[in-house]
Amino acid sequence: MTVRGLPMTVPAPGLPERVRIHEVGARDGLQNEQATVPTEVKAEFVRRLAGAGLTTIEATSFVHPRWVPQLADAEQLFPLVADLPVELPVLVPNERGLDRALALGARRVAVFASATESFAKANLNRTVDEALAMFAPVVERAKADGVHVRGYLSMCFGDPWEGAVPVPQVVRVCRALLDMGCDELSLGDTIGVATPGHVVALLAALDEERIPVGALGVHFHDTYGQALANTLAALQHGVTTVDASAGGLGGCPFAKSATGNLATEDLVWMLHGLGIDTGVDLGRLVATSAWMAGRLGRPSPSRTVRALAHKADEDLKEQ
């Protein structure tokens, strides 16, 4: 399927040939919705994302329903999408969450740490080191079972309570997560305050710590319109995994200043214009986000979805 108005492809030097998009719309994108999204709609969302060519789709989170009520249906949702030929990571906050995920056959899990004490307290009611100690047996057990483990690290650039976060502080927690056994790390700009120079400084410090760039992904929020600029800076540094949310859905229920994630469509538009392969069919992805926006009862915040809405409407009629 083609899209009218595809960007002109003009490759730039020093960029990767391919980027793996870690799609978080079905989990991070929906977790902050006030109205409960039916399980069947979530499952259809994941299926449509897979149909658009996304190969890593974060499906849900096995947290206690009191923490994130929107994801209380994890046990019901996961079996509805488990047959898809894509990777379906799930979040697990502790060993109980890991037990629930493994019982359903999950083979990719993620733990979620914080670079700051304030957010660790707000999100997990623990200090940074107490949270790491809680995750250690989760990671150990998952790795013993041959399960891939991702470590999310929130507040890598700024914290709503503490302000700017010192780079060495972030590096320390990154090192702890990798030493614990995490296969990859996602560097989160949870409140969207990062700028390209800050991104480069953090990645350079991780280089000095000999943390391989191949183990890193980036997760930017677009609060100040910097998500694509920050992503490009990370790509120029060698990062090839980028988190994004279809339609720009999402925020963080534990950080009220966190607005939407980088929209997957906006990311794909930029990457395809740079000649970087993603495997994603932009037309089908736009149609999927337009469909979900209709289910949520409001327009998609993605600029690319809005720009191509006329084409998305035509695609929806074909589905």
Secondary structure, 3 states (H helix, E strand, C coil): CCCCCCCCCCCCCCCCCECEEEECHHHHHCCCCCCCCCHHHHHHHHHHHHHCCCCEECCEECCCCCCCHHHCCHHHHHHHHCCCCCECCEECCCHHHHHHHHHCCCCEEEEEEECCHHHHHHHHCCCHHHHHHHHHHHHHHHHHCCCEEEEEEECCCEECCCEECCHHHHHHHHHHHHHHCCCEEEEEECCCCCCHHHHHHHHHHHHHCCCCHHHEEEEEECCCCCHHHHHHHHHHCCCCEEEEEHHHCCCCCCCCCCCCECEHHHHHHHHHHCCCECCCCHHHHHHHHHHHHHHHCCCCCCHHHHHCHHHHHHHHHHC
